[in-house]
């Protein structure tokens, strides 16, 4: 059978039969055209599609050579690896605007993408490839284990984000592949249902003290009773090049987070959540005197302990690293008999759940949790937020008494 002919089409001998390839012209390659070749084996048995793909690739090359296209981004060779690397290093990409807490998982999944599919040519990928990848990424790590849907979903999000940036740069193959996968629907992880109870937190606090980590016990109490996010209690370690000022430096990182000065003479804790500091700027306002667990932990502290960062690792006298704090919670939770499905980040959800079970008004709970709300009542002054926090705390204390 005579092989079809098309612009730039070449055939490479292989065991299972000749493989069609499109090759850029020598002149285009010498001029720096980034796509030197494309594997078209997917279209080997469809002359019409094979011819159309060759004609499109040839037209893109001719357009680039003629000067009508922008100069391609340096380092792009058509592979997923080169796209990910460009996305991470381009000073204008959304990657550069990620907060340190968000950038870390992006770094992890960027490395995974490079390792798993980095060698794949973007213009040779299709929706079936994406479906296979998702199945592999979500497969359990042990027989009969739980599917890793959250990890697979995040990996796909990072891939789509990188492709979106490649599309913005008009990198060959990115717009087409992005259009191919954006309509695909993948199995998503179910919303988290874990909500630790007051008894769980009491047990974790006891174990934290037994392990010599009293500051962690205070953190657990504040996360639960104040419905405060983890990083708004223990702070964050960020790279030195971050523009935000800090007096706490350790190696290549510096720390930002709440200090003891965030608690005033009336024992009111005030802060701006890192999640909303550049958007709604909703305030955290908690009357600690209304939080019995917090006050129990505070009573254990001497005046000398109440300076500098609010929560520190007793072993290092520096704020906890996030990974250490996470592992410490697991040790405390396991020792207290708390379900392993409960994460430290669930303490805030547990506090909010208890407040709603206690019958606290939804608007008050929203204010305590510093949730942005479209209604005018959500745009409140600090005084209103403080009163809401006190009403929530009172309702929760009564609820515990009834349940006890």
KAQUI-V849932 format. One record per backbone hydrogen bond with DSSP energy under -0.5 kcal/mol. CO is the residue of the C=O (numbers start at 0). NH is the residue of the N-H. Records with the same first field share a line. If there is no record, write none. Layout:
CO->NH / NH
This chain:
5->8
7->22
9->20
11->18
13->16
18->11
19->39
20->9
21->37
24->28
25->29
26->30
27->32
28->31
33->35
35->23
37->21 / 39
39->42
40->43
42->45
45->49
46->50
47->51
48->52
49->53
50->54
51->55
52->56
53->57
54->58
55->59
56->60
57->61
58->62
59->63
60->64
61->65
62->66 / 67 / 68
63->66
72->75
74->76
77->121
78->82
79->83
80->84
81->85
82->86
83->87
84->88
85->89
89->92
92->95
93->96
94->97
98->101 / 102
99->103
100->104
101->105
102->106
103->107
104->108
105->109
106->110
107->111
108->112
109->113
110->114
111->115
112->116
113->117
116->119
117->80
119->79
120->123
121->124
125->129
126->130
127->131
128->132
129->133
130->134
131->135
132->136
133->137
134->138
135->138
137->147
141->144
146->148
147->151
148->152
149->153
150->154
151->155
152->156
153->157
154->158
155->159
156->160
157->161
158->162
159->163
160->164
161->165
162->166
163->167
164->168
165->170
166->169
170->173 / 174
172->176
173->177
174->178
175->179
176->180
177->181
180->183
183->185
196->200
197->201
198->202
199->203
200->204
201->205
202->206
203->207
204->208
205->209
206->210
207->212
208->211
212->215 / 216
213->217
214->218
215->219
216->220
217->221
218->222
219->223
220->224
221->225 / 227
222->227
228->231
229->232 / 233
230->234
235->237 / 255
237->253
238->241
246->248
247->254
249->252
251->239
252->249
253->237
254->247
255->235
257->309
258->261
259->262
261->263 / 269
263->266
266->268 / 287
267->263 / 269
268->285
270->272 / 283
272->275 / 276
275->278 / 280
281->272
282->284
283->270
285->268 / 287
286->289
287->290
289->291
290->294
291->295
292->296
293->297
294->298
295->299
296->299
297->300
301->304 / 305
302->305
304->306
307->259
311->313
312->315 / 316 / 317
317->312
320->324
321->325
322->326
323->327
324->328
325->329
326->330
327->331
328->332
329->333
330->334
331->335
332->337
333->336
338->341
340->342
342->345
343->346
344->347 / 348
345->349
346->350
347->351
348->352
349->353
350->354
351->355
352->356
353->357
354->359
355->358
360->364
361->365
362->366
363->367
364->368
365->370
366->369
374->377
375->378
377->379
380->384
381->385
382->386
383->387
384->388
385->389
386->390
387->391
388->392
389->393
390->394
391->395
392->396
393->397
394->398
395->399
396->400
397->401
398->402
399->403
